[in-house]
């Protein structure tokens, strides 16, 4: 029988992993967790018609609509040709449209369509569901620490390799 908390409800017992991890375990564990997270998120996004990586494009444009393909590529850490193909695919799906810049017609900018704007909520719900599954049985403090540590790892890696380009996933 589980221990009772002061409010009378049973507490879930958290079995701690007693394995002694070292620095050599970091890369494989982080890589596998990221893959698993991406897989679950992609599965959650399927109903909305989006594929892996397309959610990042839509969320970026929802923050700053009217970006160039190069600007999107840089923001998302992918190569420009990959972003161009992704934009073409998403345009064919009806999520995006390309328009000449009003001030400089030589530039083409990417904008969300109504369908694209409407998919933001679905992306947020899919991500939230994924987050809940990934952090089940974590305390709020553990989640804050995890996010803080992941952001520190990212900052360290970004500082070390400013021209670093992510593995193409989009």
Backbone as a ProteinNet text record, in pm:
[ID]
protein_1_A
[PRIMARY]
XXXXXXXXXXXXXXXXXXXXXXXXXXXXXXXXXXXXXXXXXXXXXXXXXXXXXXXXXXXXXXXXXXXXXXXXXXXXXXXXXXXXXXXXXXXXXXXXXXXXXXXXXXXXXXXXXXXXXXXXXXXXXXXXXXXXXXXXXXXXXXXXXXXXXXXXXXXXXXXXXXXXXXXXXX
[TERTIARY]
83.6	0	88.2	54.2	135	117.7	214.9	208.3	99.5	38.3	-63.6	-3	-39.3	3.1	-83.7	-45	-119.9	-264.7	-296.1	-435.3	-516.1	-454.5	-525.8	-514.7	-459.5	-446.5	-317.3	-320.9	-199.7	-97.4	27.6	135.9	185.5	216.9	278	423	468.1	608.4	691.7	793.2	883.1	1003.2	1018	1135.1	1247.3	1350.4	1465.8	1555.6	1607.7	1704.5	1835.3	1880.8	2001.6	2129.7	2117.7	2234.4	2326.3	2453.7	2552.6	2587.3	2533.8	2560.5	2682.8	2753.1	2869.8	2854.8	2952	2948.9	2935.7	2993.4	2984.6	2841.6	2753.8	2614.2	2529.4	2582.4	2503.2	2457.6	2549.8	2512.7	2413.1	2437.3	2338.7	2201.6	2199.6	2071.8	1996.8	2067.6	2005.2	1956.2	2037.3	1999.7	1876	1873.6	1758.5	1633.1	1645.7	1529.6	1475.4	1565.3	1521.7	1451.1	1503.7	1439	1300	1291.7	1162.5	1062.4	1107.9	1021.1	971.1	1061.5	1026.1	927.5	947.2	858.4	717.1	705.5	573	508.1	585.6	530.2	483	561.8	523.7	395	383.2	261.3	141.2	162.1	54.2	13.3	105.7	78.7	12.7	16.6	-33.9	-176.3	-263.4	-403	-415.5	-323.5	-330.5	-267.5	-209.5	-149.9	-6.7	52.5	190.4	288.5	408.5	515.7	624.2	717.3	826.3	898	915.8	987	897.7	783.2	694.8	633.1	619	564.6	653.3	783.8	877.4	863	838.6	818.8	693.4	585.7	459.2	471.7	533.1	546.9	637.1	742.6	830	754.1	675	597.5	482.7	433.4	327.2	382.9	511.8	579.1	615.3	668.1	713.8	672.1	552.3	504.9	579.5	606	674	824.4	877	1022.6	1070.5	1198.6	1257.2	1288.8	1307.2	1343.8	1476.9	1571.1	1701.1	1689.3	1603.1	1580.8	1519.7	1424.8	1364.8	1468.2	1547.9	1650.9	1747.5	1790.1	1884.3	1820.7	1698.9	1630.1	1611.3	1582.4	1555.2	1678.4	1791.8	1916.7	1924.9	1868.6	1878	1937.5	1975.5	2032.9	1923.6	1960.2	1863.8	1793.1	1863.8	1793.1	1687.3	1716.2	1619	1495.9	1518	1405	1323.9	1389.5	1319.1	1227.2	1278.1	1195.1	1077.5	1104.9	999.6	891.4	932.6	836.3	750.5	813	738.7	635.8	675.4	584.3	469.6	501.3	398.9	307	360.5	278.7	178.1	224.9	136.5	28.7	61.7	-34.7	-132.8	-101.5	-191.4	-161.5	-47.9	-13.6	55	126.5	207.4	180.6	221.1	222.6	345.3	398.1	512.7	464.5	518.7	483.9	610.6	614	724.4	714.6	831.8	835.3	784.3	704.2	646.5	752.4	858.4	962.1	1074	1102.3	1209.7	1159.3	1112.2	1050.1	1147.1	1277	1373.9	1364	1310.8	1296.1	1160.1	1161.3	1035.7	1022.8	905.5	881.7	773.6	777.1	685.5	585.9	458.6	351.1	262.3	202	103.6	-27.6	-92.8	-228.6	-325.1	-453.7	-554.1	-534.9	-514	-492.1	-368.8	-262.1	-139.5	-162.8	-232.3	-262.6	-351.7	-443.6	-533.1	-463.9	-349.7	-278.8	-193.5	-174.5	-92.1	-148.2	-278.2	-341.7	-320	-332.7	-311	-166.6	-71.9	69	91.4	34.5	50.1	-9.6	-125.6	-189.1	-106.2	-51.9	31.4	158.3	219.7	341.3	311.6	199.9	162.1	138.2	70.3	45.1	176.7	267.6	398.7	476.6	472.9	542.5	491.2	358.8	298.7	343.2	346.5	391.7	539.4	620.1	763.9	798.4	716.7	750.8	656.7	583	493.8	576.5	523.5	587.1	703.8	724.5	825.3	758.1	831.4	780.1	801	733	752.1	898.3	959.9	1100.8	1190.8	1162.9	1242	1226.8	1106.4	1083.5	1160.3	1153.2	1228.5	1377.9	1429.9	1572.3	1610.7	1525.8	1552.3	1559.2	1461.8	1459.9	1581.4	1613.7	1730.2	1857.8	1874.7	1993.8	2000.3	1887.2	1885.6	1919.9	1868.6	1901.6	2050.1	2107.2	2250.6	2334	2292.7	2363.1	2357.3	2238.2	2222.3	2310.9	2311.8	2395	2543	2587.5	2727.4	2761.1	2673.1	2697.6	2692.5	2598.7	2588.8	2712.6	2763.1	2882.5	3006.4	3011.8	3127.3	3133.3	3018.3	3014.4	2913.8	2953	2857.8	2804.3	2877	2830.2	2766.5	2737.4	2677.7	2545.3	2526	2397.8	2341.9	2216.8	2151	2140	2124.9	2097.3	1962.7	1954.4	1832	1717.2	1610	1492.7	1368.1	1366.8	1244	1197.6
-117.5	0	123.9	225.2	346.9	437.9	523.6	621.1	722.5	772.7	874.3	1011.4	1102.7	1242.2	1310.8	1429.6	1498.1	1527.4	1530.4	1554.5	1423.9	1311.9	1185.2	1099.8	1154.5	1078.7	998.1	885.9	804.6	874.8	868.2	923.2	813.7	853	758.2	742.8	619.7	601.5	617.2	699.9	721	630.1	536.1	451	524.2	554.1	624.2	525.4	567	488.1	493	381.5	376.6	359	357.7	342.5	462.8	436.6	545.4	590.4	704.8	758	848	854.4	941.9	1025.8	1110.2	1200.6	1126.9	1007.3	933.7	889.7	891.5	854	969.8	1093.4	1211.5	1213.9	1208.1	1219.1	1113	985	884.9	906.3	939.9	959.1	1079.7	1189.6	1311.4	1292.3	1226.9	1200.7	1111.6	1005.8	914.3	983.3	1063.5	1135.7	1232.5	1302	1396.3	1322.6	1206.8	1127.7	1081.7	1032.7	985.6	1100	1215.9	1333.4	1371.6	1374.1	1411.4	1311	1181.7	1077.3	1094.5	1115.1	1132.3	1260.8	1369.2	1494.8	1479	1413.5	1391.8	1311.2	1208.6	1127.2	1212.5	1301.1	1388.4	1491.1	1526.6	1627.8	1571.2	1439.5	1378.5	1419.3	1428.2	1464.9	1601.5	1691.7	1826.7	1833.7	1722.5	1719.3	1768.3	1791.2	1840.2	1725.9	1744.2	1646.9	1703.2	1617.6	1657.6	1781.4	1878.3	2000.9	2111.7	2076.7	2179.8	2263.2	2203.9	2278	2397.2	2378.4	2486.8	2603.2	2571.5	2675.2	2756.2	2686.5	2755.3	2839	2783.5	2859.9	2982.3	2968.7	3083.2	3192.9	3153	3251.6	3309.2	3233.1	3287.9	3397.8	3390.9	3496.4	3614	3584.8	3687.7	3646.7	3684.7	3648.2	3732.4	3673.3	3746.7	3739.4	3619.3	3599.4	3546.1	3565.5	3506.3	3359.9	3281.4	3140.7	3130.4	3217.6	3217.4	3250.5	3346.5	3382.8	3268.6	3199.8	3082.7	2972	2947.8	2843.5	2873.1	2997.6	3035.5	3020.4	3065.7	3057.5	2913.1	2823.5	2684.2	2594.8	2650.5	2574.7	2468.6	2499.1	2406.4	2480	2404.8	2465.3	2528.7	2633.7	2707.4	2619.4	2528.7	2444.7	2354.7	2308.5	2226.4	2309	2432.5	2519.7	2552.3	2572.8	2603.5	2487.4	2363.6	2245.8	2235.9	2261.6	2254.9	2357.8	2478.4	2584.6	2544.9	2489.5	2444.6	2339.3	2243.2	2136.4	2194.4	2286.2	2344.5	2439.1	2500.6	2586.1	2498.3	2383.6	2290.4	2233.9	2219.2	2170.2	2279.9	2406	2516.1	2588.6	2556.9	2619.8	2755.5	2771.6	2892	2948.9	3075.5	3136.6	3227.1	3236.7	3324.1	3447.9	3563	3689.5	3774.1	3854.5	3949.2	4054	4094.7	4197	4328.9	4400	4526.5	4634.7	4634.1	4737.1	4699.5	4569.9	4523.4	4400	4420.7	4313.8	4200.2	4223	4115.3	4008.2	4046.2	3952.1	3884.3	3755.7	3681.6	3646.7	3673.8	3643.7	3537.7	3468	3357.2	3400.1	3371.3	3409.9	3289.1	3289.2	3186.5	3215.7	3110.8	3123	3107.9	3115.4	3091.8	2952.8	2853	2716	2710.1	2778.3	2781.9	2845.1	2958.4	3025	2936.5	2867	2778.4	2656.7	2620	2501.1	2529.1	2655.4	2690.4	2624.8	2632.2	2573.9	2422.6	2356.6	2211.3	2176.7	2258.1	2235.3	2251.7	2357.1	2380.4	2266	2215.9	2104.7	1976.3	1951.2	1832.5	1839.8	1957.5	1975.2	1960.2	2016	2006	1861	1787.2	1645.3	1568.3	1597.9	1533.6	1567.4	1694.6	1739	1664.2	1647	1578.3	1432.9	1366.5	1227.8	1220	1309.1	1306.8	1333.2	1411.7	1451.5	1393.4	1288.4	1228.7	1182.3	1206.2	1173.9	1267.2	1372.9	1472.9	1579.7	1632.8	1745.8	1874.1	1980	2110.2	2152.9	2128.7	2165.3	2086.1	1957.1	1875.1	1924.6	1963.7	2016.1	2146.3	2237.1	2363.5	2337.2	2245.8	2212.9	2150.4	2059.9	1996	2098.7	2187.7	2290.6	2381.5	2421	2507.7	2438.9	2311.5	2237.4	2217.5	2186.3	2169.4	2300.1	2412.1	2542	2573.3	2536.2	2557.7	2471.8	2346.4	2258.9	2319.4	2364.5	2425	2548.7	2633.9	2755.2	2719.8	2620	2576.3	2526.5	2446.2	2390.9	2498.8	2592.8	2702.3	2790.9	2816.3	2901	2832.6	2701	2624.3	2617.9	2609.9	2591.1	2687.8	2816	2913.4	2881.3	2804.9	2771.5	2633.4	2579.1	2447.2	2441.6	2337.2	2316.5	2183.6	2183.2	2063	1958.4	1834.7	1727.3	1760.1	1745.4	1783.8	1692.3	1747.3	1669.4	1714.5	1835.4	1893.5	1826.6
0	0	0	-80	-90.2	29.5	51.4	160	131.5	237.8	219.5	240.4	153.9	163.1	266.9	311.5	417.1	378.4	246.7	206.7	201.4	244.4	251.7	127	20.5	-104	-102	-171.5	-180.6	-268.7	-225.3	-306.8	-400.2	-520.3	-612.7	-570.2	-562.4	-526.4	-652.9	-641.7	-754.8	-736.4	-827.4	-821.6	-892.3	-818.5	-874.5	-946.8	-1059.9	-1134.3	-1056	-1008.8	-925.6	-1007.2	-1140	-1225.6	-1209.1	-1204.8	-1195.7	-1337.1	-1378.3	-1511.2	-1506.6	-1619.5	-1631.2	-1757.1	-1780.3	-1894.7	-2027.5	-2039.4	-2166.4	-2197	-2096.6	-2117.3	-2169.6	-2164.5	-2197.9	-2343.5	-2438	-2579.7	-2623.4	-2594.1	-2636.2	-2570.8	-2443.6	-2374.5	-2429.1	-2449.8	-2500.6	-2644.6	-2725.5	-2865.2	-2871.5	-2790.9	-2792	-2740.5	-2634.3	-2580.8	-2684.9	-2756.2	-2859.9	-2973.4	-3012.6	-3118.2	-3074.6	-2952.9	-2901.7	-2893.6	-2848.7	-2838.3	-2977.3	-3074	-3210.8	-3270.7	-3241.8	-3293.7	-3239.1	-3108.1	-3047	-3097.8	-3106.9	-3156.7	-3301.3	-3384.1	-3524.2	-3532.9	-3450.7	-3449	-3406.4	-3307.6	-3261.6	-3367.7	-3457.2	-3559.3	-3684.9	-3702.3	-3826.1	-3861.1	-3762.2	-3789.3	-3855.9	-3821.7	-3878.1	-4017.4	-4063.5	-4196.6	-4200.8	-4085.3	-4078.6	-4059.6	-4111.6	-4097.7	-4007.5	-3967.3	-3878.8	-3932	-3847.3	-3883	-3933.7	-3989.7	-4042.6	-3930.9	-3813.5	-3700.6	-3665.4	-3674.3	-3644.9	-3741.2	-3867.7	-3969.5	-3936.4	-3905.9	-3875.9	-3749.1	-3644.7	-3520.5	-3539.6	-3619.6	-3647.5	-3720.5	-3820.2	-3895.9	-3813	-3716.3	-3630.9	-3540.8	-3510.6	-3433.1	-3522	-3641.9	-3735.6	-3875.4	-3916.4	-4049.9	-4152.9	-4267.6	-4373.8	-4363.4	-4341.8	-4336.4	-4471.1	-4499.2	-4619	-4588.9	-4694	-4677.5	-4603.1	-4636.8	-4569.6	-4421.8	-4389.2	-4249.7	-4170.9	-4231.8	-4166.8	-4147.9	-4251.3	-4243.1	-4129.4	-4120.6	-4015.8	-3877.1	-3863.1	-3734.3	-3689.3	-3784.6	-3751.1	-3759.2	-3799.5	-3801.2	-3909.3	-4026.9	-4139.5	-4259.6	-4360.8	-4480.8	-4566.4	-4637.9	-4720.9	-4824.2	-4895.9	-4993.3	-4927.8	-4807	-4733.6	-4702.7	-4660.1	-4626.3	-4751.3	-4861.9	-4987	-5025.8	-5013.9	-5044.2	-4946.8	-4819.6	-4717.9	-4745.1	-4779	-4809.4	-4929.6	-5032.5	-5150.5	-5114.9	-5033	-4990.3	-4908.3	-4816.4	-4729.7	-4806.6	-4909.8	-4996.3	-5072.2	-5121.9	-5193.1	-5099.7	-4971.5	-4872.5	-4830.4	-4864.6	-4831.6	-4701.4	-4635.5	-4508.7	-4526.2	-4637.2	-4660.9	-4799.5	-4815.3	-4948.6	-4957.8	-5079	-5104.3	-5177	-5134.8	-5200	-5213.2	-5319.3	-5334.8	-5223.5	-5171.2	-5067.2	-5124.5	-5047	-5094	-5114.7	-5033.4	-5043.1	-5139.7	-5151.9	-5239.2	-5314.2	-5435.8	-5514.8	-5546.4	-5525.4	-5548.3	-5440.1	-5324.6	-5212.9	-5216.9	-5187	-5171.6	-5024.8	-4969.7	-4828.9	-4816.5	-4704.6	-4679.1	-4572.2	-4598	-4506.6	-4477.8	-4360.9	-4327.5	-4399.4	-4444.9	-4499	-4380.8	-4407.6	-4302	-4242.3	-4329.6	-4283.3	-4192.6	-4233.6	-4153	-4016.4	-4016	-3888.3	-3801.2	-3865.2	-3791.7	-3732.6	-3786.8	-3737.9	-3614.6	-3580	-3463.2	-3336.6	-3318.5	-3198.8	-3196.1	-3309.7	-3316.8	-3281.4	-3326.2	-3294.7	-3144.9	-3088.2	-2944.4	-2863.3	-2905.4	-2834.7	-2848.5	-2967.7	-2990	-2905.5	-2898.8	-2818.9	-2670.5	-2625.7	-2485.4	-2445.5	-2530.2	-2503.8	-2495.7	-2586.9	-2589.6	-2462.4	-2422.7	-2300.8	-2178.3	-2171.4	-2055.9	-2049.3	-2164.5	-2167.1	-2127.9	-2181.3	-2155.8	-2009.8	-1942.1	-1804.5	-1699.7	-1737.5	-1637.8	-1518.3	-1401	-1272.8	-1238.4	-1315	-1280.6	-1195	-1099.4	-1021.4	-1101.3	-1059.4	-1125	-1115.3	-1001.7	-981.7	-1076.9	-1094.3	-1186.3	-1329.7	-1367.3	-1502.3	-1521.2	-1423.5	-1434.3	-1445.5	-1364.3	-1370.3	-1503.4	-1553.3	-1681.8	-1793.6	-1799.3	-1904.3	-1890.6	-1768.3	-1744.9	-1793	-1759.3	-1799.9	-1951.2	-2013.8	-2159.9	-2230.8	-2179.8	-2239.1	-2221.3	-2107.9	-2085.2	-2180.4	-2200	-2295.1	-2435.1	-2476.3	-2608.4	-2623	-2522.2	-2527.8	-2538.7	-2463	-2471	-2611.1	-2667.8	-2801.3	-2909	-2897	-2994.1	-2988.7	-2869	-2853	-2910.1	-2898.4	-2945.4	-3097.3	-3163	-3307.8	-3369.7	-3389.7	-3442.5	-3582	-3661.8	-3796.8	-3801.3	-3684.7	-3672.4	-3745.5	-3825.8	-3894.7	-3848.5	-3807.9	-3759	-3868.9	-3827.7	-3921	-3985.1	-4113.7	-4185.4	-4148.1	-4090.7	-4052.3	-4123.6	-4174.5	-4226.7	-4351.7
[MASK]
++++++++++++++++++++++++++++++++++++++++++++++++++++++++++++++++++++++++++++++++++++++++++++++++++++++++++++++++++++++++++++++++++++++++++++++++++++++++++++++++++++++++++

